[in-house]
């Protein structure tokens, strides 16, 4: 039982993912084909990219609700760059990415300098950035991009779609950031206990701002891909997208309270959402029912996670005893 | 002779691989204050949890008020009149004292609360316990000491017959503790039996009628308090004779490493002093005298209003902990769990947190170098941990303190500030910390040490500054006496 438990807690999400894959492949012949698997990856690319940024922010104990709006704003700005400003593809992309960075910077400053709770600061940004989208476009779609721009969202390198390549690169960056840099270490420290981190010399404010900026950047990357895929700049895209991103991150085992969770879990969280939507569509589950099922999955995944956490606490309770009583026995004797 | 109120016999509880309790007996007579003692991890909390019904014992019986049970569940324990005052209180800050005390058993008239009656009843209860508080006051406005009294009053209102107090004086100042002792005397007069858990020997001797000692989950002895003394009690707890002396050796030179001139902040006023190389400079005073606030200001954790700090004779501006660390200062805070450590992070990550820059290669963390440094500290400071990836949360207090110390040693700190260096650390491990402090001063590190533990302050410090109401009111050369310190502190 306990060994099952430890396996379940470490590989819980991977296990559920595996079961889903097995289930869908027995139910539908179309599921386990190269074509369909490529599809799934393409479908989750934007989600996966935005999830990297969200992971960083949630690890600090914050949250970024402005992801969807940032995505749309990035797209609108880049679209205007290619049409209205006519500055070419690359400069327009850079302009779009800078927009995302700027949004992140404002979020970060609001959270640190103005001490607005992240939920509120980014909620305000969600609303305001969306408004800017409508102002810039007058509410109308923008099209007529230079040919070649569509490659980002629709192109292929061999059998791999370009967005998937971008996602893999972004996730690799996220993984390295979290597991092998000072920044990653500090992020866990800040999320675990801001005061203790500060007293250990961690410049908390600076790293919080950096996290929101990076999150803005990742949202912007996703925004560029979306723009290219649609090949029109629309002010009303990606509404509610932040909720999908948060779902993926939380499914991945990142604690909403901050400071806990591994990046590999997020990769599984993203894939889980992709496999689930794709599989249900293949099985002709109606859209409305899909929503209910997705909600239920989030519900139970987190409930399972909490259960595991509690069990771990209990078994850690045992460890406490073990180490403490040993410490008491092994304590070197003063004066000997 | 009347039967005891509580007779726990042969209580055993084991988890896979570990025996937390082995045949422990605890017998509490009616109306007595019974001290329960043991080192951290000895099994005190497990035993209390069995009594409160939070844990089901494997073997053993609990006889309470004439009835015998194989185990209790939390509801049942409450109904029997067993109350526990934990170190974290179960109070709702935004509710008033009366509402907190009535919580869960409000008297109502239809859907409406009988508020006036509730307030009157609470007022009566508080008066009977000698607690001078307005029942309508919100709990969040009370000091910790008063909150604790409300918690006790709440237990009394539920007809508690046996009250367990887990280290009740840990968060209290000396005077507050005296008030608590008076309250305990009143509870005793009401016929309530009390199990009193504490590390502080003075309290145990002042308060208790009998003492039970457990060690490594086993029953050691139960003895009337008047038939034992400090020495035998400590050796019963530790399992060997322990010298309560402090390691010798003064290593102070005449070189000033830290000079503080006319420092003022919101909490301290016009502070000036200096610290010599290799010295242990003690700071004594009552809780609330501004000692912690002073060292936090020096460390850049709190804002300074005016004044100057010089290190090695050179003036420097310290606006944040990061600045202080760069100047070679380290702070080992009083609240180790909330401020000193990242509980959910590993031993390794905690040790290297303040000196990450040393472990970077091409901007990435160099794991091999990190591991070798951390294992060096684990060995040198004798940190007991199964592996360096262990979360520090599960280490004992003494080992956690060593992890904090290792963190600062790795920053090459030349000045270490210890705020209550042995708070919450058990007797055996205390001595190790003292030895380490001496060894550090021998190596030329200078130490600023706040301590409320009078023997510790007198035994370890080379010189003692005494603070009162945010100011330094005197300096004592050691050997000094407890009376000298108290006289200044109370001024």
Boltz contact constraints between the chains, C-beta under 6 A:
constraints:
  - contact:
      token1: [A, 180]
      token2: [B, 364]
      max_distance: 6.0
  - contact:
      token1: [A, 180]
      token2: [B, 365]
      max_distance: 6.0
  - contact:
      token1: [A, 182]
      token2: [B, 356]
      max_distance: 6.0
  - contact:
      token1: [A, 189]
      token2: [B, 342]
      max_distance: 6.0
  - contact:
      token1: [A, 189]
      token2: [B, 353]
      max_distance: 6.0
  - contact:
      token1: [A, 192]
      token2: [B, 342]
      max_distance: 6.0
  - contact:
      token1: [A, 192]
      token2: [B, 344]
      max_distance: 6.0
  - contact:
      token1: [A, 193]
      token2: [B, 342]
      max_distance: 6.0
  - contact:
      token1: [A, 195]
      token2: [B, 339]
      max_distance: 6.0
  - contact:
      token1: [A, 196]
      token2: [B, 339]
      max_distance: 6.0
  - contact:
      token1: [A, 196]
      token2: [B, 342]
      max_distance: 6.0
  - contact:
      token1: [A, 198]
      token2: [B, 321]
      max_distance: 6.0
  - contact:
      token1: [A, 199]
      token2: [B, 321]
      max_distance: 6.0
  - contact:
      token1: [A, 199]
      token2: [B, 339]
      max_distance: 6.0
  - contact:
      token1: [A, 200]
      token2: [B, 353]
      max_distance: 6.0
  - contact:
      token1: [A, 200]
      token2: [B, 354]
      max_distance: 6.0
  - contact:
      token1: [A, 201]
      token2: [B, 321]
      max_distance: 6.0
  - contact:
      token1: [A, 201]
      token2: [B, 322]
      max_distance: 6.0
  - contact:
      token1: [A, 201]
      token2: [B, 325]
      max_distance: 6.0
  - contact:
      token1: [A, 201]
      token2: [B, 354]
      max_distance: 6.0
  - contact:
      token1: [A, 203]
      token2: [B, 322]
      max_distance: 6.0
  - contact:
      token1: [A, 259]
      token2: [B, 344]
      max_distance: 6.0
  - contact:
      token1: [A, 316]
      token2: [B, 394]
      max_distance: 6.0
  - contact:
      token1: [A, 318]
      token2: [B, 15]
      max_distance: 6.0
  - contact:
      token1: [A, 318]
      token2: [B, 18]
      max_distance: 6.0
  - contact:
      token1: [A, 319]
      token2: [B, 394]
      max_distance: 6.0
  - contact:
      token1: [A, 320]
      token2: [B, 394]
      max_distance: 6.0
  - contact:
      token1: [A, 321]
      token2: [B, 18]
      max_distance: 6.0
  - contact:
      token1: [A, 321]
      token2: [B, 20]
      max_distance: 6.0
  - contact:
      token1: [A, 322]
      token2: [B, 18]
      max_distance: 6.0
  - contact:
      token1: [A, 323]
      token2: [B, 394]
      max_distance: 6.0
  - contact:
      token1: [A, 324]
      token2: [B, 41]
      max_distance: 6.0
  - contact:
      token1: [A, 324]
      token2: [B, 396]
      max_distance: 6.0
  - contact:
      token1: [A, 325]
      token2: [B, 41]
      max_distance: 6.0
  - contact:
      token1: [A, 325]
      token2: [B, 216]
      max_distance: 6.0
  - contact:
      token1: [A, 327]
      token2: [B, 384]
      max_distance: 6.0
  - contact:
      token1: [A, 327]
      token2: [B, 396]
      max_distance: 6.0
  - contact:
      token1: [A, 328]
      token2: [B, 39]
      max_distance: 6.0
  - contact:
      token1: [A, 328]
      token2: [B, 41]
      max_distance: 6.0
  - contact:
      token1: [A, 331]
      token2: [B, 428]
      max_distance: 6.0
  - contact:
      token1: [A, 334]
      token2: [B, 431]
      max_distance: 6.0
  - contact:
      token1: [A, 335]
      token2: [B, 243]
      max_distance: 6.0
